[in-house]
Amino acid sequence: MLPQQLVGVGGANDGFPPRDEQVGSWLLRIQHFMERSQIVELWRAPTTLDEVYATFRLVSGTRVPEYLCPSDAQAARGPNRWGYALNSYLAVSGNDERVDDQGHASNATNGVFPTQDWSWSPRPRVSMAAIPAGLSKVVIVGERPPSHDLFYGRWNMTDFDTVLGNPSLEFSVIATDRSGNPCISPGFFRPDVADDPCAATHFWSMHPRGGNWLRADGSVTFLGYDAAFTTLPAMSSVFGGAGAGTTIVEAAR
Amino acid sequence: MSDGATVDGASHGPRRRVVVILAALGVAGGAIGWASRRRTPSTQVSGTVTSDGRPVVFGTVTLLAVDRRAYSASIGADGRFTVSNVPPGPVQIAVSSPDPTAPAGAMARGQQDAAAPMPSRPTAAAPGQGAGTDPVDPPPGTTIAAPLDAAPLPAEASPPRAGWFRIPGRYASPATSGLGATLEPGGNRVDLRVD
């Protein structure tokens, strides 16, 4: 039986020992396409719980330069004090987050990277054919520098580390700034500063006036913050603003 | 001299015209700016947030306005809020009241989902030293950098705010809150019930 910690990071409850597609984040799975398959293939080795832990730690502590924005010198320094290497790019989980009875969000369902829930059950899958808005009209990855303490933004973890709603309603993780004032909610794409704890609750960039967004067609577009309340929320759904209320998880079943 | 004066006068003529035109543009620009300000006067929204008759003592009120921008303000300990410089017209409203005691950083979920397995194991090896006692080797061509050496984290948990209680989550999004108002120029009173 796997510890809850590993279940929480990617659905390792699907079997033991876990395979590479069962543990870690989407940033682990795309390693195959970055000519870095050796990192993913580490998951073929573990057969005991200790080896699972060690493999997870080894992978999570491996710095991947491509995941770090060159303009973010703080994140580029290396793993955080807990041994996790960082990333500057988060997948868009959708625009339909809701705050549950426990105050948690991180549960958008209509983006290309729907989180659905913390247990990943059933595991959401989205194909390109399930993007009715058209690939160029949907954003799948945006910028968010790691949190002020470099804790969140671990590239091999999932929700809030490598996946975020746009807008985000996830304020159960970070609720206040350093002065105890509440973070602005909802967390829309807006400028911020690296030492503000609230900065981790929304997409933003170290670049002035806006940030880079990856569309589903593979193109990268620099969008200004003035798009935060107009086109971007709609583009954060696979429906491109249409079909509100329908989840991609349901559509994919 | 007179020719020179004429020449001077002739040479100054266009300048004067330029000055006059610029002055006219300035006046017109000022008038346009004034008119623009007149068309979009500063609007202020004040009110209280209550739930079942109790004031909501912590959180934010966010207004999505006709200019497609968001305007936010904190909720005071007495449930009052004031949002300034919102353009008049219809607004959608969201009210968020997260737990004010949530740590502002590396603890909330980290204690559960990630920090636990990592600190319980030997720390990562220094660059170029592989994975130490780990039963697996680092991938060829990759290195594991040592964790950042930094001072211990300061306690960043916020002090509890007396009287806080959780409000229904649907009010956190303007898309689901059902809250809205139409703002008039000047001061507006908008009391929000989030039962």
Chai-1 contact restraints between the chains, C-beta under 6 A:
chainA,res_idxA,chainB,res_idxB,connection_type,confidence,min_distance_angstrom,max_distance_angstrom,comment,restraint_id
A,Q5,B,D113,contact,1.0,0.0,6.0,A-B,restraint_1
A,Q5,B,A116,contact,1.0,0.0,6.0,A-B,restraint_2
A,Q5,B,P117,contact,1.0,0.0,6.0,A-B,restraint_3
A,G8,B,D113,contact,1.0,0.0,6.0,A-B,restraint_4
A,Q38,B,P139,contact,1.0,0.0,6.0,A-B,restraint_5
A,Q38,B,P140,contact,1.0,0.0,6.0,A-B,restraint_6
A,I39,B,P139,contact,1.0,0.0,6.0,A-B,restraint_7
A,L42,B,V136,contact,1.0,0.0,6.0,A-B,restraint_8
A,A45,B,V136,contact,1.0,0.0,6.0,A-B,restraint_9
A,E51,B,P135,contact,1.0,0.0,6.0,A-B,restraint_10
A,Y53,B,P117,contact,1.0,0.0,6.0,A-B,restraint_11
A,Y53,B,R121,contact,1.0,0.0,6.0,A-B,restraint_12
A,A54,B,D134,contact,1.0,0.0,6.0,A-B,restraint_13
A,A54,B,P135,contact,1.0,0.0,6.0,A-B,restraint_14
A,A54,B,V136,contact,1.0,0.0,6.0,A-B,restraint_15
A,T55,B,V136,contact,1.0,0.0,6.0,A-B,restraint_16
A,R57,B,M118,contact,1.0,0.0,6.0,A-B,restraint_17
A,R57,B,R121,contact,1.0,0.0,6.0,A-B,restraint_18
A,L58,B,A131,contact,1.0,0.0,6.0,A-B,restraint_19
A,L58,B,D134,contact,1.0,0.0,6.0,A-B,restraint_20
A,L58,B,V136,contact,1.0,0.0,6.0,A-B,restraint_21
A,G61,B,A124,contact,1.0,0.0,6.0,A-B,restraint_22
A,G61,B,I144,contact,1.0,0.0,6.0,A-B,restraint_23
A,T62,B,T142,contact,1.0,0.0,6.0,A-B,restraint_24
A,T62,B,I144,contact,1.0,0.0,6.0,A-B,restraint_25
A,R63,B,A145,contact,1.0,0.0,6.0,A-B,restraint_26
A,G78,B,A145,contact,1.0,0.0,6.0,A-B,restraint_27
A,G78,B,L148,contact,1.0,0.0,6.0,A-B,restraint_28
A,P79,B,A145,contact,1.0,0.0,6.0,A-B,restraint_29
A,P79,B,P147,contact,1.0,0.0,6.0,A-B,restraint_30
A,N80,B,L148,contact,1.0,0.0,6.0,A-B,restraint_31
A,R81,B,P147,contact,1.0,0.0,6.0,A-B,restraint_32
A,R81,B,L148,contact,1.0,0.0,6.0,A-B,restraint_33
A,R81,B,A150,contact,1.0,0.0,6.0,A-B,restraint_34
A,W82,B,A115,contact,1.0,0.0,6.0,A-B,restraint_35
A,W82,B,M118,contact,1.0,0.0,6.0,A-B,restraint_36
A,G83,B,M118,contact,1.0,0.0,6.0,A-B,restraint_37
A,G83,B,T123,contact,1.0,0.0,6.0,A-B,restraint_38
A,G83,B,A124,contact,1.0,0.0,6.0,A-B,restraint_39
A,G83,B,P147,contact,1.0,0.0,6.0,A-B,restraint_40
A,R98,B,G169,contact,1.0,0.0,6.0,A-B,restraint_41
A,V99,B,G169,contact,1.0,0.0,6.0,A-B,restraint_42
A,V99,B,A172,contact,1.0,0.0,6.0,A-B,restraint_43
A,D100,B,G169,contact,1.0,0.0,6.0,A-B,restraint_44
A,G103,B,D99,contact,1.0,0.0,6.0,A-B,restraint_45
A,D149,B,G105,contact,1.0,0.0,6.0,A-B,restraint_46
A,D149,B,A106,contact,1.0,0.0,6.0,A-B,restraint_47
A,F151,B,G105,contact,1.0,0.0,6.0,A-B,restraint_48
A,F151,B,A106,contact,1.0,0.0,6.0,A-B,restraint_49
A,F151,B,G110,contact,1.0,0.0,6.0,A-B,restraint_50
A,M157,B,A114,contact,1.0,0.0,6.0,A-B,restraint_51
A,L169,B,A172,contact,1.0,0.0,6.0,A-B,restraint_52
A,F171,B,P98,contact,1.0,0.0,6.0,A-B,restraint_53
A,S172,B,A102,contact,1.0,0.0,6.0,A-B,restraint_54
A,V173,B,A108,contact,1.0,0.0,6.0,A-B,restraint_55
A,V173,B,R109,contact,1.0,0.0,6.0,A-B,restraint_56
A,I174,B,A104,contact,1.0,0.0,6.0,A-B,restraint_57
A,A175,B,P98,contact,1.0,0.0,6.0,A-B,restraint_58
A,A175,B,A102,contact,1.0,0.0,6.0,A-B,restraint_59
A,T176,B,A104,contact,1.0,0.0,6.0,A-B,restraint_60
A,T176,B,S158,contact,1.0,0.0,6.0,A-B,restraint_61
A,G180,B,S158,contact,1.0,0.0,6.0,A-B,restraint_62
A,N181,B,S74,contact,1.0,0.0,6.0,A-B,restraint_63
A,P182,B,G59,contact,1.0,0.0,6.0,A-B,restraint_64
A,P182,B,T60,contact,1.0,0.0,6.0,A-B,restraint_65
A,P182,B,S74,contact,1.0,0.0,6.0,A-B,restraint_66
A,I184,B,T60,contact,1.0,0.0,6.0,A-B,restraint_67
A,I184,B,S72,contact,1.0,0.0,6.0,A-B,restraint_68
A,S185,B,T60,contact,1.0,0.0,6.0,A-B,restraint_69
A,S185,B,S96,contact,1.0,0.0,6.0,A-B,restraint_70
A,F188,B,A70,contact,1.0,0.0,6.0,A-B,restraint_71
A,P197,B,A104,contact,1.0,0.0,6.0,A-B,restraint_72
A,P197,B,G105,contact,1.0,0.0,6.0,A-B,restraint_73
A,F229,B,R68,contact,1.0,0.0,6.0,A-B,restraint_74
A,F229,B,R69,contact,1.0,0.0,6.0,A-B,restraint_75
A,F229,B,A70,contact,1.0,0.0,6.0,A-B,restraint_76
A,T230,B,R68,contact,1.0,0.0,6.0,A-B,restraint_77
